[in-house]
């Protein structure tokens, strides 16, 4: 057995590992499609001032992967409106839970105010003094 460690491995190695893990996971998870989604806000000028992207998984859960608000649009309610829209859409799809993660320097108080619950934390990740925080919110 030859064990190797590679920084910046070739794409074919990463793809092989990913596909192998997916094959294993499929034995334990529903055989349903994963749908990508986006929700975004446009200014009156047609410029995108914020948005979020993620995946709807197994007709049950929605994972918010990226969420960004333009600096000039922060504290204007845009973030709350985006999250309310996502929650409405999720509920209409039969989604029962929202999931996301954030860093300690980002928007933890915002998410807690929206009813998310902290369910886990990596301390000093990815650097000292910064935590990665995992949150979820149960929907009706």
C-alpha positions in Angstrom: 0.0 0.0 0.0 1.4 3.4 -1.0 -0.2 6.3 1.0 0.3 9.7 -0.6 -0.5 13.3 0.6 -0.8 15.9 -2.1 -1.4 19.7 -1.8 -3.5 20.9 -4.7 -4.2 17.4 -6.0 -5.2 16.9 -9.6 -8.9 17.2 -10.4 -9.2 13.6 -11.4 -8.1 12.5 -7.9 -10.6 14.8 -6.2 -13.4 13.6 -8.6 -12.6 10.0 -7.9 -12.8 10.5 -4.1 -16.0 12.5 -4.4 -17.7 9.9 -6.6 -16.7 7.1 -4.3 -18.1 8.9 -1.3 -21.4 9.7 -3.2 -21.8 6.0 -4.2 -21.5 5.0 -0.5 -23.8 7.8 0.7 -26.5 6.9 -1.8 -27.0 3.6 0.0 -28.1 5.6 3.1 -29.9 8.6 1.7 -33.0 9.0 -0.4 -32.7 8.6 -4.2 -34.0 12.1 -4.9 -32.5 15.0 -6.8 -30.6 17.9 -5.2 -31.8 21.2 -6.6 -29.7 24.4 -6.6 -31.4 27.7 -5.7 -30.6 31.4 -5.6 -32.5 34.3 -4.0 -31.3 37.8 -4.7 -32.3 41.4 -4.4 -32.0 44.0 -7.2 -31.9 47.7 -6.7 -34.1 50.1 -8.7 -31.2 50.4 -11.1 -31.2 46.6 -11.7 -28.0 46.0 -9.8 -27.7 42.9 -7.5 -27.2 44.2 -3.9 -27.3 40.9 -2.2 -28.3 37.3 -2.4 -27.9 33.8 -1.3 -27.4 30.4 -2.9 -27.6 26.8 -1.8 -29.2 23.4 -2.2 -32.6 21.9 -1.6 -31.9 18.3 -0.5 -34.2 15.3 -0.6 -37.4 17.5 -0.5 -36.8 18.0 3.2 -33.9 20.3 3.9 -32.5 23.5 2.5 -28.8 24.3 2.9 -27.8 27.9 2.5 -24.2 27.8 1.2 -23.4 31.5 0.4 -25.1 34.7 1.6 -23.8 38.1 0.8 -25.2 41.7 1.1 -23.5 44.6 -0.6 -21.9 46.8 2.1 -24.1 49.8 1.3 -27.2 47.7 1.6 -26.5 46.2 5.0 -28.7 47.2 7.9 -31.5 48.2 5.5 -33.6 45.1 5.9 -32.5 43.5 2.6 -31.0 40.5 4.4 -34.1 39.9 6.4 -36.3 40.2 3.3 -34.1 37.7 1.5 -34.3 35.2 4.4 -38.1 35.6 4.7 -38.5 34.9 1.0 -36.3 31.8 1.2 -38.3 30.6 4.2 -41.6 31.1 2.4 -40.4 29.3 -0.6 -38.9 26.5 1.5 -42.2 26.0 3.3 -44.2 26.0 0.1 -41.9 23.2 -1.1 -42.5 21.1 2.0 -39.0 21.8 3.4 -38.8 21.2 7.2 -35.5 22.7 8.0 -33.0 25.4 7.0 -29.2 24.8 7.6 -26.2 27.1 7.2 -22.9 28.0 8.7 -21.2 31.3 9.4 -17.9 32.6 10.9 -17.8 34.4 14.2 -16.9 37.7 12.5 -20.0 37.4 10.2 -23.7 37.4 11.0 -24.3 35.2 14.0 -26.6 37.7 15.8 -28.6 38.2 12.6 -29.3 34.5 12.3 -30.1 34.0 15.9 -32.6 36.9 15.7 -34.3 35.1 12.7 -34.8 32.0 14.9 -31.8 29.9 14.0 -30.2 27.8 16.7 -26.5 27.1 17.1 -25.9 23.4 16.9 -22.1 23.2 16.6 -18.9 25.1 16.4 -15.3 24.6 15.2 -13.1 26.7 17.5 -10.2 28.6 16.0 -11.2 27.6 12.5 -9.8 28.4 10.0 -7.5 30.7 12.0 -7.0 31.5 15.7 -9.6 33.8 17.0 -12.2 32.8 14.4 -14.9 30.1 14.9 -17.0 28.4 12.3 -20.6 28.1 13.6 -23.3 25.7 12.4 -26.9 26.7 12.6 -30.3 25.3 11.9 -34.0 26.4 12.0 -37.0 24.1 12.1 -39.8 25.1 9.8 -43.5 24.3 10.4 
